[in-house]
Structures are given as structure tokens and as C-alpha cells.
Amino acid sequence: MTLVDPGDGPLAADAALVAARLAGGTVASRIGDADPSVWGRAATDAVGWAALPRTSRPLVGQIAALRERFRVDGARRVVLVAAPGQAHGAAVLARASAAPLEVLDSADPGALVDVLEGDMASTVVVHVDTAGQADGPADTVVAILRDAIRAEGVRAETRVVVVTEAGSRVEKLALEAGAPVVTAERDVPSRFGTLGATALVAAGLAGTDVEQLLAEASEATALVTADHPDNPALVLAGLLLAEDPAPLVLDPESGPDGLADWVEHLVGGSTGGLGPLPLLVPGRGGRGPSLTLRRGENVFSTRGGVGAQVVLWQYAVATVARVLGADPFAGGVPSAGSAEPLRCVAVDGDVEIRAGDGTHADSVVDALRGLATRAGGAIAVEAWLDPREDASAAVLGPEIARRTGRPTTFGWAPRTLDGVGRHHRDTPDTAFLVITGDSEHDHDLPAGGTLDDVVAAQAGAATADLVTAGRPVLGLHLRDRLGGLVTVARAVQEL
């Protein structure tokens, strides 16, 4: 099994030297043994991921039994509701195996409406909540889906599979309601949980062959835990550690479908802003086993099925974090506390221009020019919108990069906050463009307020934290999403 082709550029020779040095330090075998001292005391409760290809095997039978139960009940549609970091793993497994999994990892009303317009009578909801407090945005979304299933005359509690830690409040409520519960691992951080319960349950119920996936992962584990210079994870780590300021460019049209997105998330969120900036270029889904990557003039690739590549990348990125002194398992976004949110400084058509640092602009193009001027390095575009209905927003990232000459990432929030958004927050010279918008599909909540309010609160907290840190931030709020995106796109063309 050849998992890495380092190419023939200068990075390949550098990577070989790094791999040899790492092999001599027994880093690979120590990671395989789940030794937290590789990263320090903070990793003590975060190393269970290394054993998942083995410890997840009992899930094969559990998932098969649940799938058969739902098949008999006429339930064949699977919807995953999870926090962004926990949804990424299931999404890549399902996409790579062409399993029809629908994912809700935000409270955006438009995304929820897309799901509600489907066949709710045949829907199974997988609710992943490792925090287990039953009070987050995902819990709000699950409650709405549960009501929609109940409205079809189906006992909704039996159609919601809960994946949570043992002893959590969510587990207690699920067991009391008679809902099926699968126990999540306590010592597996979200970005490294792709081969654990938080990802396998939803992907498996949607049709991913979990047994084959874990077999691939186990075979790859034998290679990436060897203290040998040819260890593919050490070679890949060497390619990522090369002293080259160029971003790590990922081609989404190569490799298993969805893998490039997943790698961007893993690398972006796990190197403390010290590793290369992962940059996902526009493109359709992947079509083969070989994922193509580029750093400057150097082209290399990783190969294999999605199970093998998940193991490869997790070991490589964890090794990179070790060398850089970063915490690869850090999670969550700091609370904004009492920080002042962005305020509206002008209105341009359907777009409110919002700033928090004394910025003055009469138009969107002036505001964008000002942001580009204040960017010392990259520009991060974070869109709190619907990835399906507002898909045209994704062109803003590469177009801003072309017009400004600065590396520019685009991410759908909140999912990007745990991935490349974390890289940007750990990198002091990044400027942020935060796009929010009113939804024509807003949904009232029983306790008061709407889903738009939930999203606005999340976006406000994440953005205010940047303002508190003194980061350059521009907010563009779309009073009408379609018209507002047209205004923003035209402004970008004038940069």
C-alpha cells in the first residue's frame, strides 16, 4: 500500500530528512501507543483516536442492527444533526462512499427547510452531541425535526438516534424517551473522531460500509506506526513541515469525494496557526483514490481509500503539531464575553456594512478595499449562510484572492470555525470578512425568538471575539440574500 507520493520537487528531499529524524525519535510508535507525552499533559484525555480502527469494530454490529430495524420500519432517509467539528467526519465518509447522508451543522433556516421539505415519515435523525448538555443550537434543530416526524404520525423518539457520552444529560433524556443511544468515546477530540461513533453511526446508517472502512484503516495503521523513514505519515509530515511560505493548495476534484474538504478542516484546525495555510480551490467532488496537493511549485499526492487516508492524515497532522509545539486537539471558539459587536456604519443597497474599529465606508467596495489594506497576510471569508441555497457566495474567496493578490480562504460558518477559521484566529495578520444574512425561511421557536436569532447570536459572539483581539474585521449583513450577494460580487469585481 503506497499512501504518499512526495513528487520530485525540492520538498521531497527535505521531507525525507524530516521523516528520518522523526523515525529516530520513535514519534510514530508512541502515537500508535496513545502516548499523551508526545504533545504534553493537555493531551491526556485526547488520544483515544489512535486506537479507533480497532476499538470501533463493535460499532459494525450496532449500526447494522439499527439499519435493519429502520429498514423494516420503512425509514431509509438519514439526516445528521451535529456540531460543525463533529459533522465533518461523517460527511466525508458518506460522500466518499456515495451514501445519501444529509447534514445539518448549523441553525440556518434555509438549510433546515431543505430537510423539512423531504419525506419526514421515512426520516431517521442522528443527533451527535458529545457535550451532552441538551441546550445548544443542534438540540433546537433536533426538536424541530422531531416535531415534523411526529406530525407524520410516527413515534418520533424511535427515529432519533443519539450519539453522546455515557452519563450525559442528553443520554439520560434519550433513554427516558426510549430513543436508541450509541455511546461516544470520551477521549476522542472532534477533528480526530472520523473513525469513531460520532461519524460512523450516521455514515453507516446512510450506507457506508463501516466494516470495510475499518479494515482499510487498520491496514494503514500498521504502516503509519512504524518508526521507519519510509513511514508515509512521517513523509507527509515532512512535506507539511517544509519551510515554504506557500499555502497548502488542495484540489477537491482529486481523491475520494469530500476528502479535500476534510483535510482542509483537519490541517487548519490542528496546527495552532503554525503549519501551512490549507487552501481549498473551487471544484466539483473527487473522482479517484489520489488526492493532489501543491505547495509553491511542488506537487505531491496521497493515495488510498478514505479509511486509509483518514489514518494517514491524522497521524501526519498530529506529528506536525508535535514538531511545532501546537495542541492538535484544541477545540471550541473562545467566548466573546462582554465584547462590543460590530455596528452598522453604512448601507449599500441590500447590504449593511458593519465594523467595530472606527472603519468608515460609504459602499461595499470601499469597505472591502479598506479591509484588504489592513490585511497583513491572508483574508478569511466566513459566510453564515446556507451552503446549498447561497452556494454562489463560495466564488468570493478565489475572486478576492485574484483581485487583492492575498491568500484568501472561504468557509461556511460555523463549521469553518473549528477548521481553517482556527488557523486564521491563531495567525495575527489575517483580516476577516464576515457575511451574515436575513433568511426568508426563518422559523419561530417555542421559547421565543427565531432560528435567525440563534445564528445571529453565534456569529456575533465569534466576530466580537475578533474585535476584542484587535483583528481587522468587516461585517456585511445581507438584508436580502440574493440581492445582497449580487452587490457584494459586483463590489469584489471593482477591487
C-alpha positions in Angstrom: 0.0 0.0 0.0 1.6 3.3 -1.2 -0.1 6.1 0.7 2.2 9.0 -0.3 3.9 10.1 -3.5 6.2 13.0 -2.4 6.8 14.1 -6.0 10.2 15.1 -7.4 10.5 18.7 -6.2 12.9 20.0 -3.6 10.2 19.5 -0.8 10.6 15.7 -1.4 14.2 15.7 -0.3 13.5 17.9 2.7 10.6 15.6 3.7 12.8 12.5 3.6 15.3 14.2 6.0 12.5 15.2 8.4 11.0 11.6 8.2 14.3 10.1 9.1 14.7 12.4 12.1 11.2 11.7 13.3 11.7 7.9 12.9 14.7 8.1 15.1 12.6 9.8 17.8 10.0 7.0 17.8 7.2 9.5 17.3 5.1 7.2 15.2 5.1 4.2 17.5 4.4 6.5 20.5 1.4 8.0 18.8 0.2 4.5 17.9 0.5 3.6 21.6 -1.7 6.6 22.5 1.2 8.2 24.5 0.0 11.7 25.5 3.5 12.8 26.3 4.1 13.2 22.6 2.2 16.5 22.9 2.1 17.2 26.7 -0.2 16.9 29.6 -3.1 18.6 27.9 -3.4 15.6 25.5 -4.0 13.0 28.3 -7.8 12.8 27.6 -7.5 13.2 23.8 -5.5 10.2 22.5 -8.2 7.6 22.0 -8.4 8.3 18.3 -5.2 6.3 17.6 -6.9 3.1 18.5 -10.3 3.7 16.8 -9.7 1.3 13.8 -9.7 -1.5 16.5 -12.0 -0.1 19.2 -14.7 0.9 16.8 -15.3 -2.7 15.5 -18.2 -3.3 17.9 -20.0 -0.5 16.1 -20.2 -2.6 13.0 -22.9 -4.8 14.5 -24.7 -2.0 16.3 -25.0 0.0 13.2 -26.1 -3.0 11.1 -28.8 -3.8 13.7 -30.1 -0.2 13.7 -30.1 -0.1 9.9 -32.1 -3.3 9.6 -34.6 -2.0 12.3 -35.1 1.2 10.4 -35.4 -0.7 7.0 -38.2 -2.8 8.4 -39.9 0.4 9.7 -39.7 2.0 6.3 -37.1 4.6 7.3 -34.5 5.0 4.7 -33.5 8.7 4.8 -30.8 9.7 7.2 -30.2 13.3 8.5 -27.3 14.1 10.7 -27.5 17.0 13.2 -24.3 17.8 14.9 -21.8 20.5 15.9 -19.7 21.5 12.9 -16.5 19.7 14.0 -18.4 16.5 14.7 -20.2 16.6 11.3 -17.2 16.8 9.1 -16.1 13.2 9.7 -19.5 11.7 8.8 -19.8 13.9 5.8 -16.5 12.8 4.2 -17.2 9.1 4.9 -20.7 9.4 3.3 -19.5 11.4 0.3 -16.6 9.1 -0.4 -18.9 6.1 -0.5 -21.8 7.9 -2.3 -24.1 7.3 0.7 -27.0 9.8 0.8 -26.5 11.5 4.1 -28.0 14.9 4.7 -26.0 17.1 7.1 -27.3 19.9 9.3 -24.4 21.5 11.2 -25.8 25.0 11.7 -29.1 26.6 12.6 -29.5 28.3 9.3 -33.3 28.3 8.5 -32.8 27.7 4.8 -30.8 24.5 5.3 -33.4 23.3 7.7 -36.2 24.0 5.3 -34.5 21.9 2.7 -34.6 18.9 5.1 -38.2 19.6 6.2 -39.4 19.6 2.6 -38.2 16.0 2.3 -40.0 12.8 3.3 -40.1 13.2 7.1 -42.2 10.0 7.5 -39.2 7.9 6.3 -36.5 10.0 8.1 -34.0 8.9 10.7 -32.2 11.7 12.6 -28.8 11.0 14.0 -28.1 13.5 16.8 -24.5 13.8 17.8 -23.8 15.8 21.0 -20.7 14.8 22.9 -21.1 17.8 25.2 -24.4 16.3 26.2 -26.0 19.4 27.7 -29.1 19.4 25.6 -29.1 23.2 25.3 -27.2 24.1 22.0 -28.3 25.0 18.5 -28.2 21.4 17.4 -30.8 20.5 20.1 -33.1 23.2 18.8 -32.8 21.8 15.3 -33.5 18.2 16.5 -36.6 19.4 18.4 -38.0 20.9 15.2 -37.2 17.7 13.2 -38.8 15.6 15.9 -42.0 17.6 15.7 -42.0 17.2 11.9 -41.7 13.4 12.2 -44.4 13.3 14.8 -46.7 15.3 12.5 -46.4 12.4 10.1 -48.0 10.0 12.6 -44.7 8.4 13.6 -43.4 8.0 17.1 -40.5 10.4 16.8 -38.5 9.2 19.7 -37.8 5.9 18.0 -36.4 7.7 14.9 -33.8 9.9 16.6 -30.5 8.0 17.3 -28.5 9.8 19.9 -24.7 9.6 19.9 -23.3 11.1 23.2 -21.0 10.4 26.1 -22.1 8.0 28.8 -23.7 9.8 31.7 -24.5 13.0 29.8 -27.8 14.8 30.2 -28.6 14.1 26.6 -28.2 10.3 27.2 -30.5 10.5 30.2 -33.2 12.3 28.3 -32.9 9.9 25.3 -33.1 6.8 27.4 -36.1 8.1 29.3 -37.8 8.7 25.9 -37.0 5.3 24.6 -34.6 6.6 21.9 -31.7 4.4 20.7 -28.4 5.6 22.1 -24.9 4.9 20.9 -22.1 5.8 23.3 -19.4 8.2 22.0 -15.8 7.9 23.1 -14.7 10.3 25.8 -11.1 10.6 24.8 -11.5 11.4 21.1 -11.5 15.1 20.0 -13.9 16.1 17.3 -11.5 16.6 14.4 -9.9 13.2 15.1 -13.2 11.3 15.5 -13.8 10.3 11.9 -13.4 6.6 12.7 -15.4 6.8 15.9 -19.1 6.7 16.8 -19.6 10.4 16.1 -19.0 9.8 12.4 -19.6 6.1 11.8 -23.1 5.9 13.1 -24.6 8.5 10.7 -22.4 7.4 7.7 -23.1 3.7 8.4 -26.9 4.2 8.6 -26.7 6.1 5.3 -25.0 3.2 3.6 -21.2 3.4 4.2 -19.6 0.0 4.5 -18.2 0.5 8.1 -16.5 -2.9 8.2 -14.6 -2.3 5.0 -13.7 1.2 6.2 -12.2 0.0 9.4 -10.3 -2.8 7.6 -8.7 -0.2 5.4 -7.9 1.9 8.4 -6.3 -1.0 10.3 -4.1 -1.9 7.3 -2.9 1.8 7.1 -2.3 1.9 10.9 0.3 -0.8 10.6 2.3 1.4 8.2 1.9 4.8 10.0 3.0 3.5 13.4 6.4 2.1 12.2 9.5 4.0 13.3 11.0 3.9 9.8 12.0 6.7 7.4 9.6 5.3 4.8 6.6 5.7 7.1 4.1 7.5 4.9 2.7 9.6 7.7 6.2 10.8 8.6 7.0 11.6 4.9 3.7 13.6 4.7 4.5 15.4 7.9 7.8 16.3 6.4 6.1 17.8 3.3 3.8 19.8 5.6 6.7 21.0 7.8 8.8 22.2 4.9 9.9 25.9 5.3 7.9 27.3 2.5 5.5 30.2 2.9 3.2 29.0 0.2 -0.2 27.7 1.2 -1.1 24.0 1.0 -3.4 24.0 -2.0 -5.9 21.1 -2.2 -7.7 20.0 -5.4 -11.3 19.0 -4.5 -11.6 17.2 -7.8 -9.0 14.7 -6.9 -9.1 11.9 -4.2 -12.1 10.4 -2.7 -15.1 12.7 -2.8 -15.1 15.1 0.1 -11.6 14.3 1.3 -10.0 17.6 0.3 -12.6 19.5 2.4 -11.9 17.2 5.4 -8.1 17.6 5.1 -8.5 21.4 4.9 -10.5 21.2 8.2 -8.1 18.9 9.9 -4.9 20.8 8.9 -6.5 24.2 9.5 -7.7 23.4 13.0 -4.9 21.3 14.3 -1.6 23.1 13.9 -2.1 26.2 16.0 -1.7 28.5 13.1 1.9 27.4 12.8 1.5 25.0 9.9 0.8 25.8 6.3 -2.5 27.6 5.4 -4.7 25.0 3.8 -6.4 26.5 0.7 -9.2 24.6 -1.0 -9.6 25.7 -4.6 -13.0 25.7 -6.3 -14.1 22.4 -7.9 -16.5 19.6 -8.0 -16.3 16.4 -6.0 -13.3 14.0 -6.1 -13.3 11.1 -8.6 -10.4 8.8 -7.6 -8.1 7.5 -4.9 -5.3 10.0 -5.3 -5.6 13.5 -3.6 -3.4 16.1 -5.3 -1.8 18.8 -3.3 0.6 21.7 -4.1 3.0 23.9 -2.1 4.5 26.5 -4.4 6.0 24.6 -7.4 6.0 21.3 -5.5 3.2 18.8 -6.3 2.6 15.7 -4.3 -0.3 13.3 -3.5 -1.8 11.0 -1.0 -3.4 7.7 -2.1 -5.8 5.1 -0.9 -9.4 4.6 0.2 -10.9 7.1 2.6 -10.3 4.9 5.6 -6.6 4.6 4.9 -6.3 8.3 4.1 -8.1 9.4 7.3 -5.5 7.4 9.3 -2.6 8.8 7.2 -3.6 12.4 7.6 -4.5 12.2 11.3 -1.1 10.7 12.1 0.8 13.2 9.9 -1.0 16.2 11.2 -0.6 15.0 14.8 3.1 14.7 14.1 3.3 18.2 12.6 1.7 19.6 15.7 4.2 17.7 17.9 7.2 19.3 16.0 5.6 22.8 16.0 4.7 22.7 19.7 0.9 23.1 18.9 -2.1 21.4 20.5 -3.7 19.4 17.7 -6.7 18.6 19.8 -7.8 22.1 20.9 -11.5 22.7 20.3 -14.1 25.3 20.6 -14.0 29.1 19.8 -13.3 31.5 22.7 -16.4 33.2 24.1 -16.7 36.9 23.2 -17.7 37.7 26.8 -18.8 41.4 27.0 -17.1 42.5 23.8 -18.9 45.0 21.7 -20.4 43.6 18.4 -19.9 45.1 15.0 -22.1 48.2 14.4 -23.7 49.3 11.2 -21.7 52.2 9.6 -23.5 52.4 6.2 -26.0 50.7 3.9 -25.3 49.9 0.3 -28.4 48.5 -1.4 -29.3 45.3 0.3 -26.1 45.2 2.3 -25.4 46.6 5.8 -21.7 47.5 6.2 -20.7 46.7 9.8 -17.4 47.4 11.6 -16.1 47.6 15.1 -12.8 49.5 14.8 -13.7 53.0 13.6 -14.0 52.0 10.0 -15.8 54.4 7.7 -17.1 53.4 4.3 -19.9 54.5 2.1 -20.0 51.5 -0.1 -19.2 47.8 -0.1 -16.3 48.2 -2.5 -14.8 50.9 -0.2 -15.2 48.7 2.8 -13.5 45.8 1.0 -10.6 47.9 -0.1 -10.1 49.1 3.4 -10.1 45.5 4.7 -7.6 44.4 2.1 -5.3 47.3 3.0 -5.4 46.3 6.7 -4.7 42.6 6.0 -1.1 41.8 6.8 -1.3 38.3 5.5 -4.3 36.3 4.4 -8.0 37.2 4.2 -10.6 34.8 5.7 -14.1 34.9 4.3 -16.6 33.4 6.8 -20.2 33.1 5.5 -23.0 32.4 8.0 -25.3 31.4 5.1 -26.9 28.3 3.6 -24.3 26.3 1.6 -27.0 25.0 -0.7 -29.2 28.0 -1.4 -26.4 30.6 -1.1 -23.8 28.5 -2.9 -22.8 31.4 -5.2 -21.1 33.0 -2.2 -18.3 30.5 -2.5 -16.8 32.3 -5.5 -16.0 35.3 -3.4 -12.9 33.6 -1.9 -11.0 32.9 -5.1 -12.1 36.2 -6.7 -10.9 38.3 -3.7 -7.6 36.4 -3.9 -7.3 37.2 -7.6 -8.1 40.8 -7.1 -6.0 41.5 -4.0 -3.1 39.1 -4.5 -3.6 37.8 -1.0 -4.2 34.2 0.0 -8.0 34.0 0.7 -10.0 31.2 2.2 -13.7 30.8 2.1 -15.6 28.9 4.7 -19.2 28.2 5.7 -19.8 29.2 9.3 -20.0 27.9 11.9 -18.3 24.8 10.5 -15.2 26.7 9.4 -14.5 28.0 13.0 -13.2 24.6 14.1 -11.0 24.2 11.0 -9.3 26.8 8.8 -11.0 29.5 10.9 -9.0 28.4 13.9 -5.8 28.7 11.8 -6.7 32.3 11.0 -7.5 33.1 14.6 -4.1 31.7 15.6 -2.4 33.8 12.9 -2.2 37.5 13.9 -2.0 39.1 10.5 -5.2 37.7 9.0 -8.1 40.0 8.1 -11.7 38.7 8.4 -14.7 39.3 6.1 -17.9 38.0 7.9 -21.0 37.7 5.9 -24.4 37.2 7.5 -27.9 37.5 6.2 -31.6 37.5 6.9 -33.4 34.3 5.8 -36.7 34.3 4.0 -37.3 30.9 5.6 -36.9 32.0 9.3 -38.5 29.7 11.8 -40.2 30.7 15.1 -39.0 28.9 18.3 -41.4 27.7 21.1 -39.3 29.5 23.7 -39.4 32.8 21.7 -37.1 34.2 19.1 -36.3 32.6 15.7 -33.5 30.5 14.1 -32.2 33.7 12.5 -31.7 35.0 16.1 -29.7 31.8 17.0 -27.4 32.2 14.0 -27.0 35.9 14.7 -26.0 35.3 18.3 -23.4 32.7 17.2 -22.0 35.0 14.5 -22.0 37.9 16.9 -20.1 36.1 19.6 -17.4 34.7 17.1 -17.0 38.1 15.5 -16.9 40.2 18.7 -14.1 38.0 19.9 -12.0 39.0 16.9 -12.8 42.7 17.6 -11.7 42.3 21.2 -8.4 40.8 19.9 -7.9 43.8 17.7 -8.2 41.9 14.4 -9.3 43.6 11.2 -12.9 42.6 10.7 -15.5 43.7 8.2 -19.1 42.6 8.5 -21.5 42.5 5.6 -25.1 41.7 6.5 -27.4 40.9 3.6 -30.9 42.2 4.2 -31.9 40.2 1.1 -29.5 37.3 0.5 -29.9 37.1 -3.3 -29.7 40.8 -3.9 -27.0 41.3 -1.3 -24.7 38.6 -2.8 -25.1 40.3 -6.2 -24.0 43.6 -4.6 -21.0 42.0 -2.9 -19.9 40.1 -6.0 -20.0 43.3 -8.1 -18.0 45.2 -5.4 -15.4 42.4 -5.5 -15.1 42.9 -9.2 -14.1 46.5 -8.7 -11.3 45.8 -6.3 
